[in-house]
């Protein structure tokens, strides 16, 4: 379920200011989105896995907070970013 090192590096390179920029809001949202997708697939196969479901809700809540922050700071960039990631909002 964990993201591979290569996928994380790709996301950081794509959304970060440089290759070491792992803390920017866009990188964090992109990483959380990929983790949420992986957990969603896991939960489709394992319907009774309550601890993974709780982890999914935690990640969705964290992503929601970061998306709210991004929407306040950069409304135009926010709209393009969620469209690029395919997030419904």
C-alpha distances in whole Angstrom, upper triangle without the diagonal:
4,6,9,12,14,13,13,17,17,17,19,21,22,22,23,27,26,24,23,23,20,21,23,22,21,19,17,17,16,13,12,13,10,8,10,10,6,7,10,9,8,11,13,13,13,15,16,13,15,13,10,13,14,12,12,15,15,13,16,19,18,18,21,23,22,23,26,27,27,29,32,32,31,32,32,29,27,28,28,24,23,25,23,19,20,20,23,25
4,6,9,12,10,10,14,15,14,16,19,19,19,20,24,23,20,20,20,16,18,20,20,19,16,15,16,14,11,11,12,10,7,10,11,8,9,13,12,11,14,16,16,16,19,19,16,17,15,12,15,16,12,13,16,15,13,16,18,17,17,20,22,21,22,25,25,25,28,30,30,30,31,31,28,26,28,27,23,22,24,22,19,20,20,23,25
4,7,8,7,7,10,11,11,13,15,16,16,17,21,20,17,17,17,14,16,18,18,17,14,13,14,12,8,10,11,8,7,10,11,8,11,14,13,13,16,18,18,19,21,22,19,20,18,15,17,18,15,14,18,17,14,16,19,17,16,20,21,20,21,24,24,23,26,29,28,28,29,29,25,24,25,24,21,20,22,20,16,18,19,22,24
4,5,5,6,9,10,11,13,14,16,17,17,21,19,16,16,17,15,18,19,20,18,15,15,16,14,11,13,14,11,10,14,14,11,14,17,16,16,19,21,21,21,24,25,22,24,21,18,21,22,18,18,21,20,17,20,23,21,20,23,24,22,24,27,27,26,29,31,30,30,31,31,27,26,28,26,22,23,24,21,18,21,21,25,27
4,6,5,6,9,10,11,12,14,16,16,18,16,13,13,15,13,16,18,19,18,14,15,17,14,11,14,16,13,13,17,16,15,17,20,19,19,23,24,24,25,27,29,25,26,24,21,24,24,20,20,23,22,19,22,24,21,20,24,25,22,24,27,27,25,28,31,29,29,31,30,27,26,28,26,23,23,25,22,19,22,23,27,28
4,5,5,6,9,10,10,12,14,15,18,16,12,14,15,14,17,18,20,18,14,16,17,14,12,15,16,13,14,17,17,15,18,21,20,20,24,25,25,26,29,30,27,29,26,23,25,26,23,22,25,24,21,23,25,23,21,25,26,23,24,28,27,26,28,31,29,28,30,29,26,25,27,25,22,22,23,20,18,21,22,26,28
4,5,5,6,9,10,11,12,13,17,16,13,14,15,13,16,17,17,15,12,13,14,11,9,12,12,9,11,14,13,12,16,18,17,18,21,22,23,24,26,28,25,26,24,21,23,24,20,19,22,21,18,20,22,20,18,22,23,20,21,25,25,23,25,28,27,26,27,26,23,22,24,21,18,19,20,17,15,17,19,22,24
4,5,5,6,9,10,11,11,14,13,11,11,11,9,12,13,14,13,9,10,12,9,7,11,12,9,10,14,14,13,16,18,18,19,22,24,24,25,27,28,25,26,24,21,22,23,19,18,21,20,16,18,20,18,16,20,21,18,19,23,22,20,23,26,24,24,25,25,22,21,23,21,17,18,20,17,15,18,19,22,24
4,5,5,6,9,10,10,13,11,8,9,10,9,13,14,15,14,10,12,14,11,10,14,15,13,14,17,17,17,20,22,22,23,26,27,28,29,31,32,29,30,27,24,26,26,23,22,25,23,20,22,24,21,19,23,23,20,21,25,24,22,25,27,25,24,26,26,22,22,24,22,18,20,21,18,17,20,21,25,26
4,5,5,6,9,10,13,11,9,11,12,11,14,14,16,13,10,13,14,10,10,14,14,12,14,17,16,16,20,21,21,22,25,26,27,28,30,32,30,30,28,25,26,27,24,22,25,24,20,21,24,21,19,22,23,20,21,24,23,21,24,26,25,23,25,24,20,20,22,19,16,18,19,15,14,17,19,23,25
4,5,5,6,8,11,11,9,11,10,9,12,11,12,9,7,9,10,7,7,11,11,9,12,15,14,15,18,19,20,21,24,25,26,27,29,31,28,28,26,23,24,25,21,20,22,21,17,18,20,18,15,19,20,16,17,20,20,17,20,23,21,20,21,21,17,17,19,16,13,15,16,13,11,15,16,20,21
4,5,5,5,8,8,6,7,7,6,9,9,11,9,6,9,11,9,9,12,13,12,14,17,17,18,20,22,23,24,26,28,29,30,32,33,30,30,28,25,26,26,23,22,23,22,18,20,21,18,16,19,20,16,17,20,19,17,20,22,20,19,21,21,17,17,20,18,14,16,18,15,14,18,18,22,23
4,6,6,8,6,5,8,8,9,12,12,14,11,9,12,14,11,12,16,16,15,17,20,20,20,23,25,25,27,29,30,31,33,34,36,33,34,31,28,29,30,26,25,27,25,22,23,25,22,19,22,23,19,20,23,22,19,22,24,22,20,22,21,18,19,20,18,15,18,19,15,15,19,20,24,25
4,6,8,9,9,11,10,11,13,12,13,10,8,12,12,10,11,15,14,14,17,19,18,19,22,23,24,26,28,29,30,32,33,35,33,33,31,28,29,29,26,24,26,25,21,21,23,21,18,21,21,18,18,21,20,17,20,22,20,18,20,18,15,16,17,14,12,14,15,12,12,16,17,21,22
4,7,9,9,11,9,9,11,8,9,6,5,9,10,8,10,13,13,13,16,18,18,19,22,23,24,26,27,29,31,32,33,34,32,32,30,27,27,27,24,22,24,22,19,19,21,18,15,18,18,14,14,18,16,13,16,18,16,15,17,16,12,13,15,12,10,12,14,11,11,15,15,19,20
4,5,7,8,5,7,8,7,9,7,6,9,11,10,11,14,15,15,18,20,20,22,24,25,26,28,30,31,33,34,35,36,33,33,31,28,29,28,25,24,25,23,20,21,22,19,17,19,19,15,16,19,17,14,17,19,16,15,18,18,14,15,17,15,13,15,17,15,14,18,19,22,22
4,7,8,6,9,10,8,11,10,9,13,14,14,15,18,19,19,21,23,24,25,27,29,30,32,33,35,37,37,38,40,37,37,34,32,32,32,28,27,28,27,23,24,25,21,20,22,21,17,18,20,18,15,19,20,17,16,19,18,14,16,19,17,15,18,20,17,18,21,22,25,25
4,6,5,9,11,10,13,12,11,14,16,15,16,19,20,20,22,24,25,25,28,30,30,32,34,35,37,37,39,40,37,37,35,32,33,33,29,28,30,28,24,26,27,23,22,24,24,20,21,23,21,19,22,23,20,19,22,22,18,20,22,20,18,21,22,19,19,23,24,27,28
4,6,8,11,11,14,13,11,14,16,15,14,18,19,18,20,23,23,24,26,28,29,30,32,34,35,35,37,38,35,36,33,30,32,31,28,27,29,27,24,25,26,23,22,25,24,21,22,25,23,21,24,26,23,22,25,24,20,22,24,22,19,22,23,20,20,23,24,28,29
4,6,9,10,14,13,11,13,16,15,14,17,19,19,20,23,24,24,26,28,29,30,32,34,35,35,37,38,35,34,32,29,31,30,26,26,28,25,22,24,25,22,21,24,23,20,21,24,22,20,24,25,22,22,25,25,21,22,25,23,20,23,25,22,21,25,25,28,29
4,6,6,10,10,8,10,13,13,13,15,17,17,18,21,22,23,25,27,28,29,31,33,34,34,36,37,33,33,30,28,29,28,25,24,26,23,20,22,22,19,18,21,20,16,18,20,18,16,20,21,18,18,21,22,18,19,22,20,17,20,22,19,19,22,22,26,26
4,6,9,9,6,7,11,11,9,12,15,15,15,18,19,20,21,24,25,25,27,30,31,31,32,33,30,29,27,24,26,25,21,21,22,20,17,19,19,16,15,18,17,14,16,19,17,16,19,21,19,19,22,22,18,18,21,20,17,19,21,19,17,21,20,24,24
4,6,8,7,6,10,11,11,12,15,16,16,18,20,21,22,24,26,26,28,30,32,32,32,33,30,29,26,24,25,24,21,20,21,18,16,18,17,14,13,16,15,12,14,16,14,13,17,18,16,17,20,21,17,17,20,20,16,18,21,19,18,21,20,23,23
4,6,5,6,9,10,11,12,14,16,17,18,20,22,23,24,26,27,28,31,33,33,33,34,31,30,28,26,26,25,22,21,22,19,16,17,17,14,13,15,14,10,12,14,12,10,14,15,13,13,16,17,14,14,17,16,13,15,18,17,16,19,18,21,21
4,6,5,6,9,10,11,12,14,15,16,18,20,21,22,25,26,26,28,31,31,31,32,29,28,26,24,24,23,20,19,19,17,14,15,14,11,10,11,10,7,8,11,8,7,11,12,11,11,13,15,12,11,14,14,11,12,16,15,14,17,15,18,17
4,5,5,6,9,10,10,12,14,15,17,19,20,21,23,24,26,27,29,30,30,32,29,29,27,24,24,23,21,19,20,18,15,15,15,13,10,12,12,8,9,12,11,8,11,13,12,11,13,13,10,9,12,11,8,10,13,11,10,14,13,16,16
4,5,5,6,9,10,11,12,14,15,17,18,20,22,23,24,26,28,28,29,31,28,28,25,23,23,23,19,18,19,18,14,15,16,13,11,14,14,10,11,15,13,12,15,17,15,15,17,17,13,13,16,14,11,12,15,13,11,15,14,18,18
4,5,5,6,9,10,11,12,14,15,16,18,20,21,22,24,26,26,27,28,25,24,22,20,20,19,16,15,16,14,11,12,13,9,8,11,11,8,10,13,12,11,14,16,15,16,17,18,15,14,16,16,12,13,16,15,12,15,14,17,17
4,5,5,6,9,10,10,12,14,15,16,18,20,21,22,25,25,25,27,24,24,22,19,19,18,16,14,15,13,10,10,11,9,6,9,10,7,7,11,11,10,12,15,14,14,15,16,13,11,13,13,10,10,13,12,9,12,10,13,14
4,5,5,6,9,10,11,13,14,15,17,19,20,21,24,24,25,27,24,24,23,19,20,20,17,15,16,15,12,12,14,12,9,12,13,11,11,14,14,12,15,18,17,16,17,17,14,12,14,13,9,10,12,10,7,11,10,14,15
4,5,5,6,9,10,11,12,14,16,17,18,20,22,22,24,25,22,22,20,17,18,18,14,13,15,14,10,12,14,11,9,13,14,12,13,16,16,15,18,20,20,19,20,21,18,16,18,17,13,13,16,14,11,13,13,16,18
4,5,5,6,9,10,10,12,14,15,16,18,20,20,21,22,19,19,17,14,15,14,11,10,11,10,6,8,10,8,6,10,12,10,11,14,15,14,17,19,19,19,20,21,18,16,17,17,14,13,16,14,11,13,11,14,15
4,5,5,6,9,10,10,13,14,15,17,19,20,20,22,20,20,19,15,15,16,13,10,12,12,8,8,11,10,8,10,13,11,11,15,16,15,16,19,20,19,19,20,17,15,16,15,12,10,13,12,8,9,8,11,13
4,5,5,6,9,10,11,13,14,16,17,18,20,22,19,20,18,15,15,17,14,11,14,14,10,11,14,13,11,14,16,15,15,18,19,18,20,23,23,22,22,23,20,18,19,18,14,13,15,13,9,11,11,14,17
4,5,5,6,9,10,11,12,14,16,16,17,19,16,17,15,11,12,13,10,8,11,11,8,10,13,12,11,14,16,15,16,19,20,19,21,24,24,24,24,25,22,20,21,21,17,16,18,16,13,14,13,16,18
4,5,5,6,9,10,10,12,15,15,15,17,15,15,14,10,10,12,9,6,9,10,7,7,11,11,9,12,15,14,14,17,19,19,20,23,24,23,23,24,22,19,20,20,17,14,17,16,12,12,11,13,15
4,5,5,6,9,10,11,13,14,15,18,16,17,16,12,12,14,12,9,12,13,11,10,14,14,12,15,18,17,17,20,22,21,22,25,26,25,24,25,22,20,20,20,17,15,16,15,11,11,11,13,16
4,5,5,6,9,10,11,12,14,16,14,15,14,11,12,14,12,9,13,14,11,12,16,16,15,17,20,19,19,23,24,23,25,28,28,28,28,28,25,23,24,23,20,18,19,18,14,15,15,17,19
4,5,5,6,9,10,10,11,13,11,12,11,7,8,10,8,6,10,11,10,11,14,15,14,16,19,19,19,22,24,24,25,28,29,29,28,29,27,24,25,25,21,19,21,20,16,16,15,17,19
4,5,5,6,9,10,10,13,11,12,13,9,9,12,11,8,10,13,11,11,15,16,15,16,19,20,19,22,24,24,25,28,29,29,28,29,26,24,24,24,21,18,20,19,16,15,14,15,18
4,5,5,7,9,10,13,12,14,15,11,11,15,13,11,14,16,15,15,18,19,18,20,23,23,22,25,27,27,28,31,32,31,30,31,29,26,26,26,23,20,21,20,17,16,16,17,20
4,5,5,6,8,11,9,12,12,8,9,13,12,10,14,16,14,15,19,19,19,21,24,24,24,27,29,28,30,33,33,33,33,33,31,28,29,28,25,23,24,24,20,19,19,20,23
4,5,5,5,8,7,9,10,7,7,11,11,9,12,14,14,14,17,19,19,20,23,24,24,26,28,28,29,32,33,33,33,33,31,28,29,29,26,23,25,24,21,20,19,20,22
4,6,6,10,10,12,14,11,11,14,15,12,15,18,17,17,20,22,21,22,25,26,25,28,30,30,31,34,35,34,33,34,32,29,29,29,27,24,24,24,21,20,19,19,22
4,6,9,9,13,14,12,12,16,16,14,17,20,19,19,22,24,23,25,28,28,28,31,33,33,34,37,38,37,37,37,35,32,32,32,29,27,28,27,24,23,22,23,26
4,6,6,9,11,9,10,13,14,13,16,18,18,19,21,23,23,25,27,28,28,31,33,33,34,37,38,38,37,38,36,33,33,33,31,28,29,29,25,24,23,24,26
4,6,8,11,10,9,12,14,13,14,17,18,18,20,23,23,24,26,28,28,30,32,33,33,36,38,37,37,38,36,33,33,33,31,28,29,29,26,24,23,23,25
4,6,9,9,9,11,13,13,15,17,18,19,21,23,24,25,27,29,29,31,33,34,35,37,39,39,38,40,38,35,35,36,33,30,32,32,28,27,25,26,27
4,6,6,6,9,10,11,13,15,16,17,19,20,21,23,25,26,27,29,31,32,33,35,37,37,37,38,36,33,34,34,31,29,30,30,26,26,24,25,26
4,5,5,6,9,10,11,12,14,15,17,19,20,21,23,25,26,27,29,30,31,33,35,36,35,37,35,32,33,34,31,28,30,30,27,26,24,24,25
4,5,5,6,9,10,11,13,14,15,17,19,20,21,23,24,26,28,29,30,32,33,34,34,36,34,31,32,33,30,27,30,30,26,26,24,25,26
4,5,5,6,9,10,10,12,14,15,16,18,20,21,22,24,26,27,28,30,32,32,32,34,31,28,29,30,27,24,27,26,23,23,21,22,23
4,5,5,6,9,10,11,12,14,15,16,19,20,21,23,25,26,27,29,30,31,31,32,30,27,28,29,26,23,25,26,22,21,19,20,21
4,5,5,6,9,10,11,12,14,15,17,19,20,21,23,25,26,28,29,30,30,32,30,27,28,29,26,24,26,27,23,23,20,21,21
4,5,5,6,9,10,11,12,14,16,17,18,20,21,23,24,26,27,28,28,30,28,25,26,27,24,22,25,24,21,21,19,20,21
4,5,5,6,9,10,11,12,14,15,16,18,20,21,22,25,26,26,26,28,26,22,24,24,21,19,21,21,18,18,15,16,17
4,5,5,6,9,10,10,12,14,15,16,19,20,21,23,24,25,25,27,25,22,23,24,21,19,22,22,19,18,15,16,16
4,5,5,6,9,10,11,13,14,16,17,19,20,22,23,24,24,27,25,21,23,25,21,19,22,23,19,20,17,18,17
4,5,5,6,8,10,11,12,14,15,16,18,20,21,22,22,24,22,19,21,21,18,16,19,19,16,17,14,15,16
4,5,5,6,9,10,10,12,14,15,16,18,20,20,20,22,20,17,18,19,17,14,17,18,14,14,11,12,12
4,5,5,6,9,10,11,13,14,15,17,19,20,20,22,21,17,19,21,18,16,19,20,17,17,14,14,13
4,5,5,6,9,10,11,13,14,16,17,18,19,21,19,16,18,20,17,15,19,19,16,17,14,15,15
4,5,5,6,9,10,10,12,14,15,16,16,18,16,13,15,16,13,11,15,15,12,14,11,12,12
4,5,5,6,9,10,10,12,14,15,15,17,16,12,14,16,14,11,15,16,14,14,11,11,10
4,5,5,6,9,10,11,13,14,15,17,16,13,15,18,15,14,17,18,16,17,14,15,13
4,5,5,6,9,10,11,12,13,15,13,11,14,15,12,12,16,16,14,16,13,15,13
4,5,5,6,9,10,10,10,13,11,8,10,12,10,9,12,13,12,13,10,11,10
4,5,5,6,9,10,10,13,12,9,11,14,12,12,15,17,15,16,13,13,11
4,5,5,6,9,10,13,12,9,13,15,13,13,17,18,17,18,15,16,14
4,5,5,6,7,10,8,6,10,11,10,10,14,14,14,16,14,15,13
4,6,5,5,8,8,5,8,11,10,10,13,15,15,16,13,14,11
4,6,6,10,10,9,11,14,13,14,17,18,18,19,17,17,14
4,6,9,9,9,12,14,13,14,17,18,18,20,18,19,17
4,6,5,6,9,10,10,12,14,15,16,18,17,18,16
4,6,5,6,9,10,11,13,14,16,17,15,15,13
4,5,5,7,9,10,11,13,15,16,15,16,14
4,6,5,6,9,10,10,12,14,14,15,14
4,6,5,6,9,10,11,12,11,12,11
4,5,6,6,9,10,11,10,11,9
4,6,5,6,9,10,11,12,12
4,5,5,6,8,9,11,11
4,5,5,6,5,7,8
4,6,5,6,8,9
4,6,8,11,13
4,6,9,11
4,7,9
4,6
4
